[in-house]
Amino acid sequence: MKDKRLSLTMDSNTYYQAKRLVPQGQISKLFNNFLKEYVKKQKELELKAAYQRTAKSKAMREEDKIWEGTIEDGIEDE
């Protein structure tokens, strides 16, 4: 995957602290890793919210009941 450039604006105190604490050439890697984790967490929250909405949905519960009966169709005990 091709890298993309990103311009950031931050307050000067944060900038100088980052320059002091983060090794030279590692700020991009740090932001990339932070954003990956942030995106992952947001996706997990979205998925959890979708599951919760589905669980509350009467129509989905009815659909689940219909499919529940078909799960074992065609499977025979040996």
Secondary structure, DSSP 8 states (H G I E B T S, - for coil): -----------HHHHHHHHHHS-TT-HHHHHHHHHHHHHHHHHHHHHHHHHHHHHH-HHHHHHHHHHHTTTTTT----
